[in-house]
């Protein structure tokens, strides 16, 4: 099932779990998502990691601008908690609100799944992402030392969390 959350030429749509009748569409989506990942990160996820996210049943959203996958978001949900695993927009399309669009779509999905709290990790050097997350209510709750691969060894991760429901 693919669902549009936006209008005009900007579409955020679900990439659902793999089924035999849609395997070619999924492969094309995964290859496009992996290409966005490679364009944005020095240490990108592999195509296999993206495939495993689909197989695990994670929420996987693709952002289409025109007919081109320009960004994506991946989130796991379990036991009233969500973990935003990856959110990325192609560098040529950054700073125009697409990251916020994807994040908002994932937050709606989390709320629809009765999630109370959502977590994520982000590099402390990623000022743009930190500003985005803080602007929608995420707060720092910790640090994961040496979490990310980096040019000169390892980089810590800032752990952020946001409450989606004030009470049950």
C-alpha positions as CSV (number, residue, x, y, z in Angstrom):
1,X,0.0,0.0,0.0
2,X,1.3,3.4,-0.9
3,X,-0.2,6.4,0.7
4,X,0.3,10.1,-0.2
5,X,0.6,12.6,2.7
6,X,1.3,15.7,0.6
7,X,0.0,17.5,-2.5
8,X,1.2,18.5,-5.9
9,X,4.7,17.1,-6.9
10,X,5.8,16.4,-3.4
11,X,4.6,13.0,-2.1
12,X,5.6,11.1,1.0
13,X,4.6,7.4,0.6
14,X,5.0,4.2,2.4
15,X,7.3,1.5,1.2
16,X,5.6,-1.5,2.6
17,X,6.9,-5.0,3.4
18,X,8.2,-7.1,0.6
19,X,5.6,-9.1,-1.3
20,X,6.2,-11.1,-4.5
21,X,3.9,-9.1,-6.6
22,X,5.6,-5.8,-5.8
23,X,9.2,-7.1,-5.6
24,X,10.4,-5.0,-8.6
25,X,8.9,-1.8,-7.2
26,X,10.5,-2.4,-3.9
27,X,13.9,-3.1,-5.4
28,X,13.7,0.2,-7.4
29,X,12.7,2.0,-4.2
30,X,15.5,0.5,-2.2
31,X,18.1,1.3,-4.9
32,X,16.8,4.9,-5.0
33,X,16.8,5.2,-1.2
34,X,20.4,3.7,-1.1
35,X,21.5,6.3,-3.7
36,X,20.2,9.1,-1.6
37,X,21.9,7.6,1.5
38,X,25.3,7.4,-0.4
39,X,25.0,11.0,-1.6
40,X,24.4,12.3,1.9
41,X,26.7,10.2,4.2
42,X,30.4,9.3,4.2
43,X,29.5,6.0,5.9
44,X,26.1,5.0,4.3
45,X,23.9,2.1,5.1
46,X,24.1,-0.8,2.6
47,X,21.2,-1.9,0.4
48,X,21.0,-5.0,2.6
49,X,20.3,-2.9,5.7
50,X,17.4,-1.1,3.9
51,X,16.1,-4.5,2.7
52,X,16.3,-5.8,6.3
53,X,14.3,-2.8,7.5
54,X,11.5,-3.7,5.1
55,X,11.6,-7.4,6.0
56,X,11.4,-6.5,9.7
57,X,8.2,-4.5,9.1
58,X,9.6,-1.1,10.0
59,X,7.8,2.1,8.8
60,X,9.7,3.1,5.6
61,X,8.7,6.3,3.9
62,X,10.0,7.7,0.6
63,X,9.8,11.3,-0.3
64,X,9.2,11.8,-4.0
65,X,9.8,15.2,-5.6
66,X,8.4,15.0,-9.1
67,X,9.1,11.3,-9.8
68,X,12.4,11.1,-8.0
69,X,13.0,9.6,-4.6
70,X,14.6,12.6,-2.8
71,X,14.5,11.5,0.8
72,X,13.3,8.8,3.1
73,X,12.6,8.0,6.8
74,X,12.7,4.7,8.6
75,X,11.2,4.0,12.1
76,X,10.7,0.9,14.2
77,X,7.7,0.7,16.6
78,X,7.3,-1.7,19.5
79,X,5.6,-1.6,23.0
80,X,4.4,2.1,22.7
81,X,7.9,3.3,21.7
82,X,9.3,4.2,18.4
83,X,12.9,4.6,17.3
84,X,13.7,6.9,14.3
85,X,16.5,4.9,12.7
86,X,17.2,7.1,9.7
87,X,16.0,10.3,8.1
88,X,17.7,11.6,5.1
89,X,17.2,14.1,2.2
90,X,19.4,14.3,-0.8
91,X,22.0,17.1,-0.4
92,X,20.7,18.9,-3.5
93,X,17.2,19.2,-1.9
94,X,18.2,20.1,1.7
95,X,17.2,23.3,3.5
96,X,13.7,23.6,1.9
97,X,11.6,21.7,4.4
98,X,11.7,18.2,3.1
99,X,13.3,16.8,6.2
100,X,10.6,18.4,8.3
101,X,7.9,16.9,6.0
102,X,9.3,13.4,6.4
103,X,9.7,13.8,10.2
104,X,6.1,15.0,10.5
105,X,4.9,12.1,8.5
106,X,6.8,9.7,10.7
107,X,5.5,11.4,13.8
108,X,1.9,11.0,12.5
109,X,2.6,7.3,11.8
110,X,4.0,6.9,15.4
111,X,0.9,8.6,16.9
112,X,-1.4,6.4,14.8
113,X,0.5,3.4,16.3
114,X,-0.2,4.6,19.8
115,X,3.4,5.4,20.5
116,X,4.0,7.3,23.7
117,X,7.7,8.1,23.2
118,X,10.1,8.3,20.2
119,X,13.8,8.0,20.4
120,X,16.7,8.7,17.9
121,X,20.4,9.2,17.7
122,X,22.1,12.0,15.8
123,X,25.7,13.1,15.4
124,X,26.5,16.2,17.5
125,X,28.2,17.6,14.4
126,X,24.8,17.5,12.5
127,X,23.6,21.0,13.6
128,X,20.8,21.1,11.0
129,X,19.3,17.8,12.2
130,X,19.6,18.8,15.8
131,X,17.8,22.1,15.2
132,X,15.0,20.2,13.4
133,X,14.5,17.7,16.1
134,X,14.6,20.3,18.9
135,X,12.1,22.4,17.0
136,X,9.5,19.7,17.2
137,X,10.0,18.9,20.8
138,X,12.8,16.4,21.1
139,X,15.1,16.7,24.1
140,X,18.5,15.3,24.8
141,X,18.5,12.4,27.2
142,X,22.0,11.1,26.8
143,X,25.1,10.4,24.8
144,X,26.3,7.1,23.2
145,X,30.1,7.3,23.2
146,X,31.9,6.4,19.9
147,X,28.6,5.4,18.2
148,X,29.3,6.5,14.7
149,X,32.1,5.8,12.3
150,X,34.0,9.0,11.5
151,X,36.9,10.2,9.4
152,X,39.1,10.2,12.5
153,X,37.9,7.2,14.4
154,X,34.5,7.4,16.0
155,X,32.0,10.1,16.9
156,X,29.5,10.1,19.8
157,X,25.7,10.1,19.2
158,X,23.4,12.5,21.0
159,X,20.3,10.5,22.2
160,X,17.1,12.5,21.8
161,X,13.5,11.6,22.9
162,X,10.1,13.2,22.5
163,X,6.9,12.4,24.2
164,X,4.0,12.0,21.8
165,X,1.3,11.7,24.4
166,X,1.1,13.6,27.6
167,X,-1.0,10.8,29.2
168,X,-2.7,7.6,28.2
